[in-house]
């Protein structure tokens, strides 16, 4: 699994900062399973589709995932991490080696 973090990029012609990305970081031992796929329901996107992955990160990975993008092995697309995934509460994670569940999504169309 690859994770890249947002950075402040170059400014555009109007002086607004563009978002850039760090070099991808390789994270080992992440479980990835396909999440829900669905047609976009917005009326202005009749041909749109939404693709999601459910990712479970190992307990040794402690970095924040807020605002990050991930690339699942075997897939060339980058997916946005939804929200700010937190660790599973300790009482539920006593025997878990993977204790942070993240949803990653991409929309097309």
Phi, psi and omega per residue, in radians:
X1 nan 2.415 3.067
X2 -1.971 2.442 3.107
X3 -2.186 2.318 3.005
X4 -2.208 2.577 -3.046
X5 -1.900 2.579 3.128
X6 -1.266 2.534 3.041
X7 -2.347 2.892 3.071
X8 -1.397 2.103 -3.107
X9 -1.606 -2.917 3.090
X10 -1.104 2.785 3.070
X11 -1.541 2.633 3.115
X12 -1.475 -3.064 -3.082
X13 -1.066 -0.405 -3.138
X14 -1.676 0.064 3.122
X15 1.515 0.121 3.120
X16 -1.464 2.369 3.134
X17 -1.252 2.371 3.065
X18 -1.658 2.706 3.115
X19 -1.502 2.319 3.035
X20 -2.017 -3.119 -3.103
X21 -2.342 2.534 3.033
X22 -1.250 2.937 2.989
X23 -1.121 2.484 -3.123
X24 -1.072 2.467 3.077
X25 -1.826 2.292 3.114
X26 -1.455 2.233 3.095
X27 -2.094 2.071 -3.096
X28 -1.486 2.735 2.959
X29 1.156 0.643 3.049
X30 -1.690 2.249 3.062
X31 -1.481 2.272 3.124
X32 -2.172 2.271 3.050
X33 -2.355 2.531 3.141
X34 -1.059 2.347 3.046
X35 -1.625 -2.823 -3.131
X36 -1.255 2.449 2.955
X37 -1.987 2.501 -3.067
X38 -2.713 2.742 2.980
X39 -1.289 2.484 3.070
X40 -1.165 2.405 -3.048
X41 -1.700 -0.088 3.134
X42 -1.150 2.413 -3.085
X43 -1.157 -0.395 -3.139
X44 -1.564 0.123 3.120
X45 -2.339 1.103 -3.053
X46 -1.122 -0.427 3.133
X47 -1.821 0.234 -3.075
X48 -1.343 2.706 3.079
X49 -2.442 2.643 3.121
X50 -2.148 2.282 3.132
X51 -2.092 2.424 -3.110
X52 -2.377 2.651 3.008
X53 -2.155 2.532 2.964
X54 -1.838 2.135 -3.051
X55 -2.067 2.373 3.084
X56 -2.089 1.970 -3.080
X57 -1.537 2.596 3.126
X58 -1.188 2.709 -3.120
X59 -1.128 -0.289 3.123
X60 -1.383 -0.230 3.128
X61 -1.562 1.915 -3.023
X62 -1.925 -0.072 -3.114
X63 -1.230 2.628 3.086
X64 -1.171 2.593 3.085
X65 -1.923 0.059 -3.114
X66 -1.050 2.201 3.078
X67 1.340 0.010 -3.081
X68 -1.409 2.937 2.973
X69 -2.165 2.632 3.128
X70 -2.240 2.683 3.037
X71 -2.213 2.132 -3.113
X72 -1.435 2.391 3.115
X73 -0.937 2.373 -3.139
X74 1.520 -0.054 -3.139
X75 -2.204 2.258 -3.079
X76 -1.501 -0.111 -3.086
X77 -1.454 2.624 2.985
X78 -1.683 2.382 -3.127
X79 -2.052 2.421 3.107
X80 -1.367 2.329 3.035
X81 -1.334 2.257 -3.120
X82 -1.439 2.193 3.049
X83 1.205 -2.549 -3.118
X84 -2.310 1.468 -3.077
X85 -0.991 2.341 3.123
X86 -1.962 2.855 3.098
X87 -1.203 2.647 3.050
X88 -1.147 2.406 3.129
X89 -0.945 2.511 -3.017
X90 -0.939 -0.665 -3.100
X91 -1.118 -0.415 3.110
X92 -1.674 -0.293 -3.015
X93 -1.820 0.223 -3.036
X94 -0.918 -0.665 -3.101
X95 -1.946 0.157 -3.078
X96 -1.538 2.371 2.993
X97 -1.642 -0.242 3.115
X98 -2.149 1.974 -2.959
X99 -2.262 0.309 3.042
X100 -2.321 2.033 -3.127
X101 -1.774 2.268 -3.131
X102 -2.225 2.536 2.989
X103 -1.808 2.343 3.093
X104 -2.147 2.322 -3.025
X105 -2.337 2.671 2.996
X106 -2.473 2.498 3.104
X107 -2.049 2.550 -3.121
X108 -2.377 2.415 3.040
X109 1.653 nan nan
